[in-house]
Amino acid sequence: MRPPEGAVPRPFGGDSAPVSLGDALAWLDRHVNLETIERGLAGRAAAPTLERIRALLFAMGDPQQAYPVVHVTGTNGKGSTTRMCSTLLSVQGLSVGTYTSPHLERLNERIVRDGAAIDDAELEEVLRSLAALEDFLSSRGSWPIPPTWFELVTAAAFRWFADVAVEVAVVEVGLGGRYDATNVADGAVAVVTNVDLDHVQILGGTRESIAREKSGIVKEGSIVVVGERDPAIAAIFAEEARTVGARAVWQRGVDFECSANRAAHGGRLLDIRTPAASYENLYLPVFGAHQGDNAAAALAAAEALLGAPLDDDVVIQAFAATTVPGRLEVVGRRPVVLLDGAHNPAGAAALGAALAEEFAAAPRIITVLGCLRGRDPDELLAALGTDRINTVVACAPPSPRALPAAEVAEAARTLGIATQVVEAVPDALELALDLADPDDVVLVTGSLYVVGAARTAARRLGCMRP
């Protein structure tokens, strides 16, 4: 439950009170989050603003200005692109902070330095300092309502990156761009992976309106890496670049491209062209042809930041080390257990194409499917392709925004798919494993909340690989 309008969530700890990460997370969870925003009850949906996050960061000395930032937005693929870009820069020899969202299992996953997540003690310390700062600023009347959950986590990331002296941060937008809390950073490089319909209640109901919102991350003097192929949509980013005085716009298909994209054992084999170089026979150990596009955008972004091509050995090593948890992630064998957070039709279509190309030998696909409210399971299943889905085990994500499992099941039945209903994700995964033969695929999809819960359950059930 969120606090009353204008109330300050009770700080945790104190000189004599015991403090733990649990206390810090409980304090954080008393702030407005996406659940209340998407219901139109608070914050960004009613009054988009960056003033609260700016006030927080100003009071901390604007830590987001202590290092250059690669800022990544897009409807799909921004998390994968962020991770790939971070790995490229890290292998290049830089100390790299990485900020992503949402997390799958633990909040710590969102805030990473050189591949290692912030530890519990450091996370507790930075949240404790934010609680004290919030209390101080509220007592001075600095804002009419407290900062949101995401604003506080974003401030924690920027502060910690400065504390540990990263040399660059690669930052994934949470939602949209222009009014996203991450947009207090002036990205030296702005990346847009693609634009499709998603979060239409907040960002608008057309691709054009969503593109205009995402184009807000383009800043004066930046290089803009545009992965969107539609010329009309790409033109929105080019216009924003002209308006704010960006240094250059690099367009997919003109300035950079994944020119060859072939299935390989356990991943993809890629050729990538950038403004300064061509790279051939790059092995990327992740599934899905769309990851080739993400890799090209990530490599172009790293090159834009560095102002020079990367050595072939750096690119080969970085891509070989790439992992993207929850995105076509194989966590078990016999049967294959595949986790993918596709939650909109474009993401489901990319997942369906990967299944057809890279898991065609599987006799059946048993699908654990759960969605948030506002998602249409009919559209997701149609985009995924229903011809090889043998059974849907409908479940509910562990979120207040969960679509009831019965509604997911009804959508599957309407499409002629055998269906079972199991509310809890761990139980749904266990049933799917019982239904599957060793050569089948158990696919978990529909929401990253479902994927995160399934990841934890897979570890408990002993089917998750180390």
C-alpha positions in Angstrom: 0.0 0.0 0.0 1.4 3.4 -0.9 1.5 6.2 1.7 -1.1 9.0 1.6 -0.3 11.8 -0.8 2.3 14.0 0.6 3.3 11.6 3.4 7.0 10.7 3.8 7.6 6.9 4.2 8.9 6.2 7.6 12.8 6.1 7.5 14.4 2.9 8.8 17.2 2.5 11.2 18.7 5.2 13.4 21.5 5.5 16.0 20.2 2.7 18.2 17.8 0.8 15.9 19.0 -2.4 14.2 19.4 -2.0 10.4 19.4 -4.7 7.8 18.9 -5.0 4.1 15.4 -6.3 4.9 14.7 -3.0 6.7 16.0 -1.1 3.7 13.9 -3.0 1.2 10.8 -2.7 3.4 11.4 1.1 3.5 11.8 1.1 -0.3 8.7 -0.9 -0.9 6.6 1.8 0.9 7.1 4.1 -2.0 5.0 4.4 -5.2 5.9 1.9 -7.9 4.8 0.9 -11.3 1.8 -1.0 -9.9 0.2 2.3 -8.6 1.4 4.3 -11.5 -0.1 2.0 -14.1 -3.4 2.1 -12.2 -3.3 5.9 -12.6 -3.1 6.4 -8.8 0.1 8.3 -8.5 3.2 9.8 -10.0 4.3 9.7 -13.5 1.0 8.7 -15.2 -0.6 11.8 -13.9 2.3 14.3 -13.7 5.5 13.2 -15.4 8.4 15.0 -13.9 12.2 14.6 -13.2 12.2 17.1 -10.4 12.3 14.6 -7.5 15.1 12.6 -8.9 17.0 15.8 -9.8 16.6 17.1 -6.2 17.9 13.8 -4.8 20.9 13.7 -7.1 21.7 17.4 -6.6 21.8 16.9 -2.9 24.3 14.1 -3.4 26.5 16.2 -5.7 25.1 15.0 -9.0 26.9 11.6 -9.0 25.5 10.9 -12.5 27.9 13.5 -13.9 31.0 11.7 -12.6 31.3 9.3 -15.5 30.2 9.2 -19.2 26.9 7.3 -19.8 25.7 5.1 -22.6 21.9 5.4 -22.3 19.8 2.6 -23.9 16.0 2.7 -24.7 13.7 0.7 -26.9 10.6 -1.5 -26.7 12.4 -4.8 -26.9 16.1 -5.8 -26.6 17.3 -2.9 -24.5 18.3 -5.1 -21.6 20.3 -7.4 -23.9 21.9 -4.5 -25.7 22.9 -2.9 -22.3 24.5 -6.1 -21.2 26.4 -6.6 -24.4 27.7 -3.0 -24.5 28.8 -3.3 -20.9 30.7 -6.5 -21.6 32.4 -4.9 -24.6 33.6 -1.9 -22.6 34.7 -4.1 -19.7 36.8 -6.3 -21.9 38.2 -3.2 -23.4 39.7 -2.5 -20.0 37.2 0.0 -18.5 35.5 -0.2 -15.1 31.8 -0.3 -16.1 28.7 0.2 -14.1 25.5 -1.4 -15.5 22.0 -0.4 -14.5 19.1 -2.6 -15.8 15.5 -3.3 -14.9 13.5 -5.2 -13.9 15.4 -7.7 -11.8 14.5 -11.4 -12.0 15.2 -12.6 -8.5 17.0 -10.0 -6.4 17.1 -6.2 -6.5 20.9 -6.3 -6.4 20.8 -7.6 -10.1 19.9 -4.1 -11.3 23.1 -2.4 -10.1 26.3 -4.1 -11.3 30.0 -3.1 -11.6 32.3 -5.2 -13.9 29.8 -8.0 -14.0 29.3 -8.3 -10.2 26.1 -7.1 -8.5 26.2 -4.7 -5.6 26.5 -6.7 -2.4 23.9 -6.6 0.4 25.9 -4.4 2.7 26.6 -1.8 0.0 23.0 -1.8 -1.1 21.8 -1.4 2.5 24.2 1.5 3.0 23.2 3.4 -0.1 19.5 2.9 0.6 20.0 4.1 4.2 21.7 7.3 3.0 18.8 7.9 0.6 16.2 7.4 3.5 18.0 10.0 5.5 18.2 12.3 2.5 14.6 11.9 1.7 13.6 12.8 5.3 15.9 15.9 5.2 14.6 17.1 1.9 10.9 16.5 2.8 11.4 18.5 6.1 12.5 21.4 3.9 9.5 21.2 1.7 11.6 20.2 -1.4 8.7 18.2 -3.0 5.0 17.9 -2.5 5.1 14.0 -2.6 8.0 11.6 -1.9 10.1 10.1 -4.7 9.0 6.9 -6.3 10.5 3.4 -5.8 12.2 3.6 -9.2 13.6 7.1 -8.7 15.2 5.9 -5.4 16.7 2.8 -7.0 18.0 4.9 -9.9 19.5 7.4 -7.5 21.1 4.5 -5.6 22.7 3.2 -8.8 24.1 6.6 -9.8 25.4 7.2 -6.3 27.1 3.8 -6.0 28.7 4.0 -9.5 30.3 7.3 -8.3 31.4 5.8 -5.0 33.1 2.9 -6.6 34.6 5.1 -9.4 33.4 3.4 -12.5 34.8 4.9 -15.7 31.6 4.6 -17.7 28.0 3.5 -16.9 25.7 1.8 -19.3 22.1 2.6 -18.2 18.9 1.0 -19.4 15.8 3.1 -19.4 13.1 1.8 -17.2 10.1 3.1 -19.1 9.9 5.4 -22.1 12.7 7.9 -22.0 11.9 11.6 -21.7 10.5 11.4 -18.2 12.2 8.2 -17.1 14.2 8.7 -13.9 17.4 7.6 -15.7 17.1 10.6 -18.0 18.8 12.9 -15.5 22.0 11.5 -17.0 23.3 13.3 -20.1 24.2 10.3 -22.2 27.3 10.7 -24.4 25.7 7.9 -26.5 22.0 7.4 -26.8 20.8 4.0 -28.1 17.3 3.1 -29.3 16.9 -0.6 -30.2 13.4 -0.4 -31.8 10.0 1.0 -31.2 6.8 -1.0 -30.9 3.5 -0.7 -29.0 4.0 -1.3 -25.3 2.9 0.5 -22.1 0.4 2.5 -24.3 -1.5 3.8 -21.2 1.6 5.8 -20.3 3.5 6.3 -23.5 0.6 6.7 -26.0 -1.2 4.5 -28.4 0.9 4.9 -31.5 4.5 4.1 -32.4 5.0 7.7 -33.2 4.0 8.9 -29.8 6.2 6.2 -28.2 9.1 7.2 -30.4 8.8 10.8 -29.3 8.8 9.8 -25.7 11.9 7.6 -26.2 13.7 10.3 -28.2 13.9 12.4 -25.1 17.1 10.6 -24.1 18.9 12.3 -27.0 21.2 15.1 -25.6 23.3 17.9 -26.9 26.7 16.6 -28.2 25.7 12.9 -28.1 26.0 10.3 -30.8 22.6 8.6 -31.4 22.6 4.9 -32.4 19.2 4.2 -34.0 18.3 0.5 -34.4 14.7 1.1 -35.5 14.4 0.2 -39.2 11.1 2.0 -40.1 12.3 5.3 -41.8 9.3 7.3 -40.5 10.0 6.3 -36.9 13.8 6.7 -37.3 13.2 10.2 -38.6 11.7 11.2 -35.2 15.0 10.4 -33.5 16.9 12.3 -36.3 14.7 15.3 -35.8 15.2 15.2 -32.0 19.0 15.0 -32.6 18.8 18.1 -34.8 16.7 20.0 -32.3 19.0 19.4 -29.3 22.3 19.5 -31.2 23.4 15.9 -31.1 26.8 15.3 -32.7 25.8 12.5 -35.0 23.1 10.0 -35.8 24.1 6.4 -36.7 21.2 4.5 -38.5 20.9 0.8 -38.7 21.2 -0.4 -42.3 23.2 2.7 -43.2 25.9 3.2 -40.6 25.9 -0.1 -38.8 24.3 -3.6 -39.5 24.4 -7.2 -38.5 25.2 -8.3 -42.1 25.3 -12.1 -41.5 23.4 -13.9 -38.7 23.5 -17.7 -38.6 22.4 -20.3 -36.1 25.3 -22.0 -34.4 25.6 -24.6 -31.7 24.3 -22.9 -28.5 23.9 -19.4 -30.1 24.6 -17.3 -33.2 27.5 -16.6 -35.6 27.5 -13.0 -36.7 29.1 -10.6 -39.0 28.8 -6.9 -37.9 29.6 -3.7 -39.8 30.0 -0.4 -37.9 31.0 3.1 -39.1 34.7 2.3 -38.4 35.2 -1.4 -38.9 33.8 -4.8 -40.0 33.9 -7.8 -37.7 33.4 -11.4 -38.9 32.5 -14.8 -37.5 31.6 -13.5 -34.0 30.2 -16.2 -31.8 27.4 -15.0 -29.5 26.2 -17.8 -27.0 22.6 -16.7 -26.9 19.6 -17.8 -28.9 17.4 -15.8 -31.3 18.2 -14.0 -34.5 17.1 -10.8 -33.0 20.1 -10.9 -30.7 22.3 -10.2 -33.7 20.5 -6.9 -34.1 21.1 -6.1 -30.4 24.8 -7.1 -30.7 25.2 -4.7 -33.7 23.7 -1.8 -31.7 25.8 -2.6 -28.7 29.0 -2.7 -30.7 28.1 0.5 -32.5 27.4 2.2 -29.1 30.8 1.0 -27.7 32.5 2.3 -30.7 30.7 5.6 -30.5 31.7 6.1 -26.9 35.4 5.2 -27.5 35.7 7.1 -30.8 37.5 4.2 -32.4 36.9 0.6 -33.5 37.5 -2.2 -31.0 40.2 -4.8 -31.5 38.8 -8.0 -33.0 40.1 -10.0 -30.0 38.2 -7.7 -27.6 34.9 -8.2 -29.5 35.4 -11.9 -29.8 36.1 -12.3 -26.1 33.3 -10.0 -25.0 30.6 -11.6 -27.1 31.7 -15.1 -26.1 31.2 -14.0 -22.4 27.8 -12.5 -23.0 24.9 -13.8 -20.9 21.3 -12.5 -20.9 19.3 -14.1 -18.1 15.6 -14.5 -18.7 16.0 -13.9 -22.5 15.8 -17.2 -24.3 17.8 -18.6 -21.4 18.2 -22.4 -21.2 18.3 -23.4 -17.6 17.7 -27.2 -18.0 18.1 -30.1 -20.3 16.0 -33.2 -21.0 13.6 -31.6 -21.2 15.0 -28.3 -22.3 13.7 -25.6 -19.9 13.7 -22.3 -21.7 12.9 -18.9 -20.0 12.0 -15.9 -22.0 10.4 -12.7 -20.7 8.5 -11.8 -23.9 5.5 -9.8 -22.8 4.3 -8.0 -26.0 3.5 -9.2 -29.5 6.8 -8.1 -31.0 8.8 -9.9 -28.3 6.6 -13.0 -28.7 7.1 -13.0 -32.5 10.9 -12.9 -32.0 10.6 -15.8 -29.5 8.4 -17.8 -31.9 11.0 -17.3 -34.7 13.8 -18.5 -32.4 11.8 -21.6 -31.5 11.1 -22.4 -35.1 14.7 -22.0 -36.1 16.7 -23.3 -33.1 14.3 -25.7 -31.3 12.6 -27.2 -34.3 13.6 -30.8 -33.4 11.5 -30.7 -30.2 8.4 -32.8 -30.6 6.3 -30.6 -28.3 6.4 -27.3 -26.5 4.8 -27.2 -23.0 4.3 -23.5 -22.2 4.0 -22.0 -18.8 2.3 -18.7 -19.5 1.5 -15.8 -17.1 0.8 -12.2 -17.9 0.2 -8.9 -16.3 -3.0 -7.0 -16.6 -3.1 -4.9 -19.8 -1.5 -7.7 -21.8 -3.5 -9.8 -24.2 -2.6 -13.5 -23.9 -4.5 -14.1 -27.2 -2.1 -11.7 -29.0 1.0 -13.2 -27.3 0.1 -16.8 -28.2 -0.8 -15.8 -31.8 2.5 -14.0 -32.2 4.3 -16.9 -30.6 2.7 -19.4 -33.0 0.3 -22.0 -31.7 1.0 -24.9 -34.1 3.7 -26.5 -31.9 2.4 -25.5 -28.4 1.0 -28.8 -27.1 -0.2 -27.5 -23.7 -0.4 -24.2 -21.9 -0.1 -24.3 -18.1 -1.7 -21.0 -17.1 -0.4 -19.2 -14.0 -0.3 -15.8 -12.4 2.8 -13.7 -12.0 3.8 -12.8 -8.4 2.6 -9.2 -8.8 -0.4 -7.1 -7.8 -0.8 -6.4 -11.5 -1.2 -10.1 -12.4 -3.8 -11.2 -14.9 -5.8 -14.0 -13.4 -4.6 -17.4 -14.6 -8.2 -18.3 -15.6 -8.2 -15.5 -18.2 -4.9 -16.7 -19.6 -6.3 -20.3 -19.8 -9.4 -19.1 -21.5 -7.4 -17.4 -24.2 -5.4 -20.6 -24.8 -8.6 -22.7 -25.0 -10.1 -20.3 -27.5 -7.1 -20.9 -29.7 -7.6 -24.7 -29.4 -4.7 -25.4 -27.1 -5.0 -27.9 -24.2 -4.8 -26.0 -21.0 -4.3 -26.5 -17.3 -4.5 -23.8 -14.6 -2.0 -23.7 -11.7 -1.9 -20.3 -10.0 1.6 -20.3 -8.5 4.5 -20.1 -10.9 6.6 -22.8 -9.1 3.7 -25.2 -9.1 3.1 -24.5 -12.8 6.7 -25.2 -13.7 6.6 -28.4 -11.7 3.5 -29.6 -13.6 5.0 -28.7 -17.0 8.1 -30.7 -16.2 5.8 -33.7 -15.2 3.9 -33.3 -18.6 7.0 -33.1 -20.7 9.0 -35.9 -22.3 12.8 -35.7 -22.3 13.0 -34.4 -25.9 10.3 -31.7 -25.3 10.8 -28.0 -24.5 9.3 -26.5 -21.4 8.9 -22.8 -22.3 8.2 -20.2 -19.5 7.1 -16.8 -20.9 4.7 -13.9 -20.8 6.3 -11.8 -18.1 9.7 -11.2 -16.5 7.9 -11.7 -13.2 7.0 -15.2 -14.3 10.5 -15.8 -15.5 12.1 -14.6 -12.3 9.9 -16.9 -10.2 10.5 -19.8 -12.5 14.2 -19.2 -12.3 14.1 -19.5 -8.5 11.9 -22.6 -8.8 14.1 -24.3 -11.4 17.0 -24.0 -9.0 15.0 -25.6 -6.2 13.7 -28.3 -8.4 17.3 -29.2 -9.5 16.8 -28.6 -13.2 18.7 -25.3 -13.4 22.2 -25.7 -14.7 25.0 -24.2 -12.6 
